[in-house]
Amino acid sequence: MLILVLILYFLSFLIIWQFVGYPTLMAIIARRNNPKAKDYSYHPFVSIIVPTYNEENVIDERIKNLNRLNYMDDNYEIIVVDSGSNDHTKEIVRRKIKENAEKPELKLLIEKERKGKASAINYGKRHSKGNIILVTDANSIFNKNVLKEIVPHFKNPKIGAVGGMYCITNNLKNSITQSESFYWDLEIIMRLGESKIDSACLFHGEINAWRKNIVNADTQALSEDLDMCISIRKKGYKIEYEPEAVVYEPSATNSSDQIKQRKRTSIGTIQNIFKYHSYFFLPRDIYTILTFPSHKTLAVMSPFIFILILACYAIISVFGMLEVVITHLLVTLSLFIFLFILLMNLKSKIIQNDSISKFKIKKIFHIIHYVILNEFLLLLAWKDFITGRYSVFWEKSASTRE
């Protein structure tokens, strides 16, 4: 019975570490380190790749946004890679090319059939002029200083990639988008801390820059952004996080679209864990010892940990030791609440305009609902991964393109 109790407390430690312990540690690290100095005179040529598939509603505004970046016009190009669109996306881009007589140069590359985002990235890379590639989505919007803030990091030859800050534009629309915004705030905190001590775990598919000659996108990967990060770190390069390079995008506003997005990214994470199992099996640096296991591995294993905790409760209760269960619950909840309060305090000091730091009971219930939904989606993701029911093609979320 003692062994069972020890297992129970170990499992609860893993849950506490995943949800509040590790984010709190990264928040403390992020608060105690000053931003690195940047050399803004460093202006290498950059190729911006925008993969598209039926993006006629957003591509015009996206090109306008990329044309207005605060960077030397003749030192970056915009490459739209269209993969089998059957709407007016290509026609709109061609019109913009005719209008875009001045720099930056705008190109249109066409894949006749849809092959997925990774294929479009590789195709765009083969036709790019820059030694630094920046990948983004058609329905995203950059703040004007994205290139200005990201590029100086690459002056350090040890930096292989740089990610920016992802911000939700409709974060106050409903409980779903508020909870999603809260999730991304914690991601900001973790990536800030990770970048300080070693390397950020991953970058966003909506804003990621990397050295052209060190990585290709895996066309079989569902989360090609995570796959590229692991590959880059495995080769000895570090991944920086740049909070001043901001990308804006609307979040899914309904549960159906949330399920599409979260289940796909979860399958992608599981896929990468199995693909790189030998790399993570023998920890060799902070990334493999602490960062990836805490940030990603525990996240996809948490539903099974919860199930095991409930199983331990059931077995202990059968032996008439209900007081052990009650004691465990009180200890676990007390520690969780303490760390959660500490995390929220740190979060309010790190995240500017932190609208969710002033908690209301209703918001806490929304976040709990969001967590339960994600745990359920993780189980669905495992089922689809095991049965092979997934595709490299994104199933678009209509509510993110309204």
PERA-V710204 format. One record per pair of residues at least 12 apart in sequence whose ideal C-beta (glycine too) atoms are under 6 Angstrom apart, sorted by the first residue. I is the first residue (numbers start at 1). J is the second residue. Records with the same first field share a line. If there is no record, write none. Layout:
I=J  J
This chain:
8=312  328
11=305  308  309
12=332
14=305
15=305
16=335  336
18=298  302
20=339  340  343
21=339
22=294
23=186  189  190  343
24=339  342  343
26=189  190  193
27=189  346
29=193  196  197
30=192  193  350
33=196
38=152
39=152  155
42=152  155
43=72  75
44=132
45=75  130
46=76  130  132  134  147
47=77  79  128  130  133
48=78  134
49=79  121  124  135
50=80  136  138
51=81  117  120
52=80  82  89  138
53=83  85  114
54=85  87
55=89  138
56=87  88  89
57=401
58=138  139
59=89  92  138
60=92
62=138
63=96
65=141  142
66=78
68=144
69=144  147
70=144  145  148
71=147  148
73=103  104
74=103
76=104
77=104  105
78=104  106
79=107  124
80=93  108
81=109  120  123  124
82=110
83=111  114  115  120
84=113  114
93=108
109=123  127
116=392  393
118=217  218  219  221  224
119=219
121=135  217
122=216  217
131=212
132=154  209
133=210  212
134=209
135=208
136=206  207
137=206
139=401
140=206  247  249
141=248
142=247
143=246
146=245
149=242  244  245
150=162  209  242  245
153=240
158=238
159=238  240
160=211  214  232  237
161=210  232  239
162=209  240  242
163=203  204  208  241
164=207  242  245  247
165=243  246
166=184  204  206  247
167=246  248
168=181  251
169=248  250
170=250  251
173=253
175=366
177=251  253
179=366  367  370
180=251
182=356  367
185=351
189=350
191=241
192=241
194=291
195=240  241
197=286
198=286  287
199=233  238  239  287
200=239  241
201=291  292  295
202=226  229
205=225
206=247  249
207=247
208=225
215=228  231  232
222=264  267  268  271
223=265  268
226=272
227=272
230=272  276
233=287
234=279
250=400
252=397  399  400
253=399
254=399
257=397  399
260=395  397
261=397
262=374  377
263=377  380  381
266=378  381
267=381  384  385  390
269=296  300
270=300  385
300=378
303=375  378  379
313=325
344=357
